[in-house]
Amino acid sequence: MIKNEPHSLVYLVDDEFAIRDSLTLLIESTGQSIKSFDCADAFLLNYNAALPGCLLLDVRMPIMDGLELQEELIRRNISIPIIFISGNADIPDSAKAFRAGAVDFLEKPFDSNVLLARIAEAIKKDVDHRRSLVETRKLQERLNYLTEREKEVLCLIVSSYSNKEAAKALDISKRTIDIHRAHIMEKMQAENIAELIMMAMQCEVIGRNLH
């Protein structure tokens, strides 16, 4: 059973009407919204990036097959969890799909309960990813409020420099480091150093130049 996320949407792309019809009925029976398309181009024209969801994608289709659509989504920087469904795919197809980021690869005929469970997992993955992006943007905005000197101090702090070592590295007093550190904690809204380091890791501060 799919645990519905508010305003989530399942997309189905398969050129066989019978598959689209049966899967649409199955998924709608759980209360989950679904849109089905008979070709990749139709999906691309109707994809709504604002809604979390997942994509059920057939491998073998005319014009643009499933693997080609997956590549096109990557080119367009569209991140949506993909569950491939296929009745005649081979190992190289599934390997290629997984290398490109597919979350699952199911062979027809598949168990309905397994499919619904995979859909629920994929939607949750997309929801979590979107929430993480929102949180990272918020942290990045806080990071942008730091002065250049505070950014330098932050890099040293998250690289395990003590206040004394940071002062020596920047050729300033330990008292000045203390002041910068307090400002950094306040601006980043961090309760402690451990939380500050987690924030820095999320923004990929560690190991990069903030200038």
KOLDOPA-940646 format. One line per 2 residues: number of its first residue (from 1); their letters; for each residue x, y, z of C-alpha. Coordinates in nm, 4 decimals. Layout:
<rs>
NUM	A	X Y Z; ...
</rs>
This chain:
<rs>
1	MI	0.0000 0.0000 0.0000; 0.1299 0.3435 -0.0935
3	KN	0.1552 0.5870 0.1940; 0.0455 0.8961 0.0062
5	EP	0.2501 1.2111 0.0259; 0.0397 1.5262 -0.0188
7	HS	0.0335 1.6465 -0.3790; 0.2644 1.3699 -0.5025
9	LV	0.2292 1.2263 -0.8512; 0.3248 0.9000 -1.0180
11	YL	0.4114 0.9195 -1.3874; 0.3804 0.6139 -1.6089
13	VD	0.5365 0.5932 -1.9540; 0.4586 0.2756 -2.1489
15	DE	0.3528 0.2320 -2.5120; 0.1168 -0.0577 -2.4285
17	FA	-0.2374 0.0584 -2.3510; -0.3182 -0.2532 -2.1477
19	IR	-0.0222 -0.1902 -1.9160; -0.1099 0.1772 -1.8728
21	DS	-0.4740 0.0927 -1.8034; -0.4082 -0.1822 -1.5471
23	LT	-0.1349 0.0073 -1.3618; -0.3411 0.3242 -1.3544
25	LL	-0.6324 0.1365 -1.1947; -0.3991 -0.0310 -0.9451
27	IE	-0.2253 0.2879 -0.8363; -0.5424 0.4975 -0.8261
29	ST	-0.7016 0.2320 -0.6013; -0.4541 0.3388 -0.3302
31	GQ	-0.5582 0.7044 -0.3568; -0.2330 0.8012 -0.5281
33	SI	-0.2516 1.0358 -0.8288; -0.1060 0.9085 -1.1542
35	KS	-0.0602 1.0381 -1.5078; 0.0158 0.7956 -1.7893
37	FD	0.1710 0.8568 -2.1308; 0.2296 0.6389 -2.4348
39	CA	0.5627 0.7966 -2.5278; 0.8579 0.9819 -2.3774
41	DA	0.7876 1.3094 -2.5580; 0.4384 1.3308 -2.4067
43	FL	0.5839 1.2845 -2.0595; 0.8477 1.5533 -2.1155
45	LN	0.5805 1.7992 -2.2259; 0.3674 1.7337 -1.9170
47	YN	0.6213 1.6820 -1.6378; 0.5611 1.9140 -1.3414
49	AA	0.8862 1.9727 -1.1535; 0.6986 2.1373 -0.8650
51	LP	0.5426 1.8097 -0.7499; 0.7275 1.5238 -0.5821
53	GC	0.6760 1.1821 -0.7303; 0.8340 0.9031 -0.9294
55	LL	0.8436 0.7684 -1.2839; 0.7410 0.4175 -1.3911
57	LD	0.9227 0.3724 -1.7186; 0.9135 0.0974 -1.9780
59	VR	1.2480 0.0093 -2.1326; 1.1391 -0.0901 -2.4824
61	MP	0.9476 0.1865 -2.6600; 0.9536 0.3257 -3.0154
63	IM	1.1211 0.6586 -3.1051; 1.2720 0.7250 -2.7581
65	DG	1.3113 0.4229 -2.5340; 1.3261 0.4253 -2.1551
67	LE	1.7030 0.4383 -2.1276; 1.7181 0.7259 -2.3756
69	LQ	1.4535 0.9134 -2.1755; 1.6580 0.8585 -1.8613
71	EE	1.9585 1.0136 -2.0386; 1.7445 1.3058 -2.1570
73	LI	1.6231 1.3716 -1.8021; 1.9845 1.3812 -1.6845
75	RR	2.0705 1.6275 -1.9630; 1.7801 1.8476 -1.8563
77	NI	1.8852 1.8234 -1.4907; 1.5492 1.6689 -1.4001
79	SI	1.5824 1.4594 -1.0875; 1.2976 1.2129 -1.0421
81	PI	1.3262 0.8580 -0.9031; 1.2819 0.6091 -1.1873
83	IF	1.1447 0.2577 -1.1559; 1.2003 0.0683 -1.4804
85	IS	0.9442 -0.1918 -1.5836; 1.0170 -0.4329 -1.8660
87	GN	0.9131 -0.7635 -2.0117; 1.2159 -0.8272 -2.2282
89	AD	1.5110 -0.6263 -2.0979; 1.8493 -0.7884 -2.0552
91	IP	2.1208 -0.7544 -1.7895; 2.3109 -0.4778 -1.9753
93	DS	1.9895 -0.2708 -1.9843; 1.9312 -0.3025 -1.6118
95	AK	2.2977 -0.2355 -1.5359; 2.2933 0.0774 -1.7498
97	AF	1.9729 0.1962 -1.5821; 2.1158 0.1519 -1.2321
99	RA	2.4434 0.3229 -1.3249; 2.2398 0.6238 -1.4362
101	GA	2.0552 0.6353 -1.1039; 1.7427 0.4201 -1.1409
103	VD	1.5979 0.3186 -0.8047; 1.4624 -0.0180 -0.9227
105	FL	1.4162 -0.2441 -1.2233; 1.1126 -0.4742 -1.2254
107	EK	1.0458 -0.7447 -1.4831; 0.6918 -0.8000 -1.6098
109	PF	0.4869 -0.9615 -1.4786; 0.5609 -0.8273 -1.1326
111	DS	0.3861 -0.8549 -0.7986; 0.1461 -0.5649 -0.7433
113	NV	0.2350 -0.5302 -0.3765; 0.6044 -0.5166 -0.4590
115	LL	0.5409 -0.2451 -0.7169; 0.3328 -0.0389 -0.4745
117	AR	0.6018 -0.0712 -0.2086; 0.8697 0.0428 -0.4544
119	IA	0.6543 0.3385 -0.5591; 0.6100 0.4424 -0.1948
121	EA	0.9849 0.4204 -0.1382; 1.0597 0.6195 -0.4536
123	IK	0.8165 0.8975 -0.3656; 0.9587 0.9207 -0.0140
125	KD	1.3066 0.9408 -0.1649; 1.1977 1.2321 -0.3837
127	VD	1.0226 1.4104 -0.0950; 1.3295 1.3716 0.1281
129	HR	1.5564 1.4941 -0.1514; 1.3428 1.8032 -0.2062
131	RS	1.3362 1.8809 0.1657; 1.7133 1.8452 0.1784
133	LV	1.7515 2.0888 -0.1125; 1.5294 2.3433 0.0636
135	ET	1.7300 2.3104 0.3849; 2.0574 2.3406 0.1955
137	RK	1.9368 2.6594 0.0248; 1.8472 2.8058 0.3650
139	LQ	2.1898 2.7170 0.5006; 2.3566 2.8628 0.1913
141	ER	2.1678 3.1897 0.2456; 2.2981 3.2039 0.6031
143	LN	2.6462 3.1241 0.4764; 2.6271 3.4143 0.2335
145	YL	2.5761 3.6533 0.5258; 2.9170 3.5673 0.6682
147	TE	3.1987 3.8117 0.6079; 3.5033 3.6923 0.4147
149	RE	3.7002 3.6675 0.7388; 3.4205 3.4723 0.9065
151	KE	3.4203 3.2303 0.6124; 3.7936 3.1800 0.6581
153	VL	3.7437 3.1115 1.0274; 3.4548 2.8738 0.9514
155	CL	3.6724 2.6706 0.7142; 3.9358 2.6336 0.9849
157	IV	3.6817 2.5457 1.2546; 3.5212 2.2692 1.0492
159	SS	3.8709 2.1450 0.9607; 3.9269 2.0782 1.3335
161	YS	4.1520 2.3781 1.4010; 4.1461 2.4934 1.7613
163	NK	4.0887 2.8644 1.8227; 4.4590 2.8990 1.8989
165	EA	4.5596 2.7194 1.5778; 4.3127 2.9240 1.3731
167	AK	4.4496 3.2467 1.5194; 4.8019 3.1447 1.4259
169	AL	4.6985 3.0400 1.0740; 4.5266 3.3744 1.0085
171	DI	4.7837 3.5782 1.2029; 4.5214 3.7329 1.4303
173	SK	4.4560 3.7136 1.8025; 4.2732 3.4286 1.9707
175	RT	4.0287 3.6847 2.1097; 3.9417 3.7915 1.7545
177	ID	3.8852 3.4280 1.6608; 3.6520 3.3938 1.9600
179	IH	3.4490 3.6927 1.8387; 3.4315 3.5638 1.4807
181	RA	3.3312 3.2201 1.6052; 3.0464 3.3653 1.8114
183	HI	2.9229 3.5626 1.5093; 2.9415 3.2531 1.2896
185	ME	2.7401 3.0463 1.5365; 2.4777 3.3203 1.5572
187	KM	2.4480 3.3785 1.1825; 2.4389 3.0079 1.1008
189	QA	2.1917 2.9468 1.3876; 2.4021 2.6571 1.5139
191	EN	2.3592 2.5349 1.8706; 2.7057 2.3816 1.8922
193	IA	3.0173 2.3009 1.6899; 2.8881 1.9556 1.5940
195	EL	2.5780 2.1112 1.4388; 2.7905 2.3752 1.2666
197	IM	3.0078 2.1026 1.1120; 2.6968 1.9194 0.9886
199	MA	2.5735 2.2421 0.8307; 2.9106 2.2961 0.6671
201	MQ	2.9092 1.9415 0.5301; 2.5593 1.9888 0.3897
203	CE	2.6736 2.3068 0.2116; 2.9941 2.1283 0.1049
205	VI	3.2037 2.3922 0.2796; 3.4689 2.1435 0.3866
207	GR	3.7405 2.1179 0.1269; 3.6373 2.4123 -0.0883
209	NL	3.7257 2.7790 -0.1154; 3.4477 3.0106 0.0020
211	H	3.5843 3.3223 -0.1664
</rs>
